[in-house]
């Protein structure tokens, strides 16, 4: 029986990109004949995101797409919880709908797990020779500072704690009691994964096609402060 990858796509007001990212996911040929389960979680978008997803489903009836919708906007972390709870695959990965990450690289993250070396794989934007869009200096510094502080508490040596691309064995991510509703998911899940006995965490280099705020980027300074709070809370008091 073929293994399956559950791809969680949280979406909030992504009408301009949601069909593009679903097409890219559809085009990916996974190694070792791994099958795909796509779980789109619409976090109460007020644009045409829902219509775009439903139209895509109708055009691709053979594609395994599960559609979930929040009636109230709750944040990315809440959307991910909904997606994780619905996942039935052997492995689970997070895929933002904003085109900043390339689904063609799923296989890079999945290989250490399929080869029996890893339980969790992070895709780092700061290692390897893959393309990166040049954007915000202070975002990069902030990311590296948060990763450094997170590593101090977890005793990991990650280069990109805040990356979207995190792949988990399903039983691991479904066993973690996640609380954060917004972008605090990244430091929270890192802290809680690091506490699992004998967990095997790997990191691989990925590309990054970042977007500007004019193009729809949502994370801001207040999210950086929340991430710092989450690093302390979930490492020391959880």
N, C-alpha and C positions, 0 to 999 in steps of 0.2 A: 504493500500500500504506500502510495507516494506521501511524502511529508508535505506540510502546508505552511505557508507564511501568511500571517494576518497583518495587514497593512492598515494602521489607524490614521485616518485623515481628519483632523479637527479643522473645522471651517467656520469662519465668521466674516461675512461680507467679502467673499472671494469669488464673486460672479465673473470677474475678468480672467481668472486663472484656473478655476476648479476643473473645467473640462480639459484644459491643457494638461494638468497634472494627472488626471485620470487616464488620458490618452497615453501619456508617458509610462504610467504604471502598466497599462494594458500591453504596451509594446515590449516590456521587459521579458526576456526569456530567462527564467531562473535555472541555476545549475542543478544537476541531479534530478531534473524533472519535478522540482518542488512546485506545488500548486499555489495559487494566490487566492486570498480572501480579502476583499477591500471593504473596510468599514468606515463609511463617511459619517461623521458626527457634526451636524449643523447646529451650531451654538446660538440659535435664535437670530439668524441673519435677517436683516431688514432690506436686503437687496434681492437679486434674482438667483442667489446661490441655490436655493431649493429647486427652482424650476430647471436650472442647469444640470443638477445632479439627476433629477428624475428623467429629463430628456436623454441624458447619457445612458441611463439604465435601459430605456426603451430601445435605443440604438444598438445596445450591446447585451442582448438577452442571455447570451451564453456566459457572460462574465459574472463571476460571483461577487456581487456588490450588496452589502447590507447597509441600509440607510437608517440613521437614527437622528432624532431631532429634539433639541431642548426647547421647551416652551418659554423659558426665561433665560436670558444670557447669563452664563455662569463663569465663563473663562476657559482658557485652554486646558488647564489642569483638570477641570470638571469634565470637559469633553473627552479627554484622554481616559479618565476613569470609566466613563460610559463605554468607550471603545474597548478597553482592556477587558471589562466584564463580559462583553459580547464576543470576544475572540475565541475561536475554536481551533486555530492553527497550532502547529508544534512550536513555532517561533512567532514573535510579535515585534514589529518595528513601527516607529512614529514617522509619519510623512506629512510635513506641513503642506498646505495647499497653495503656498505663495511662490513656488518655482525657485526658491533659493537652494534647494537640494535636488540632486539628480537621481531618480529611481533606478537608472541604469547601474548605479553603484550598490544596489541591494546585495548583489553577489559578493562584493568585497567584504561586507559585514557578515554575511551568512557563512562564508567559507570556514572561519575558525570554529564556528559552532558545529557545522556539518562534519568537520574533520575530527571532532571530539576533544578540542582543546579548550573551548570557551563556553561559559553559560550566559555571559553578557558581553556585548561588543559595542564600544563607542566609536562613532565616526568623527575623527578630529579634522578640523579645518586648518590646523596649525602644524601638521606634519605631512610629509610626502610631497610629491612634485605636481600635484593636480592644480587646475586653475582656480584662482580666487579673484573675485571682483574687488577692486580697491575702493574703499568707502571711508569709514569713520575711524580716525585715529583713537579717539577717546573710548569708543565702543570696544576696540581691540584691547586697549589698556585695562578697561574695566573688566572685560571678560577674563583676561589673564590674572588680574588681581583676585577675582572671585574664585577662579580655578585653583590658584595658589592657596588661598585661605581654606577652601574645601579640602584640598589635599592635606593640609596641616592637621585637620580634624580626622579625616578618614584614613590617613597614612597610605593613600594611593598616589600614583605619579601620573595622573591624567594630564593631558595638555589642553583639553577642551571639555570641561565639565558642562558647559552651557549648550553644547551641540544639540540640535534637533534629532540627529540620527543616533538612536540608541536601539539596539536589538536585544531582545531577551528570550530565553526559553519561556514559553507561556506560563508554565507552572510557577516560575519565579515571580514574574510581574503580577500574576493574579494572587499571589500569596502576600503581597505587600499592602499594608493598610495606608493608602495615600490620602492626604488631607487637603493639599493646596489646590485652590481653584484657578489661579492664574499662572504666571510664569515661574512661580516658586516650585513648580514640579521638578525642574532640573536639579537643584541642590537637594531637594527632599528625597527624590528617588536615589540619587547618588549616595547620600548618607545612609539610607536604609538598605540599599544593596550591599554597601561596604560592610555592614554588620552581619551579613549572612555567613554562617560558618562554611569555610572551604569554598567560597564562591570564586569562580575563575573569570576575571574581567580582562578583556583585551581591548586594544585601541588600534584603529586602522586609519590611514589618511584618506580623506575625501575632498572633493571639490566644493566650491561655495559660490553661488551666483546671487549675492546679496542685493537687496533692493533698498531704495531710499524711502523716506517718510512720504514723499510725494507719490511714490509708487505703491504705498500701502503698508509699509513697515509699522508694527504696532508697539513693540517693546520700547520702554523709555527709562528715564532716570529712576523713577519711583520703583520700577521693577528691579533695578540693580540693588536698591536699598532693601527691598523685600527679599531678594536672593541672599543678601548678607544675613538678614534676620533668620532665614530658613536654615542657612548653614549652621548657625549657632544653635538654633532651637532643636533641629533634628539630629544633630550630633551629640549635644550635651544633655538634652532634656527629654528625648523621645525614648 
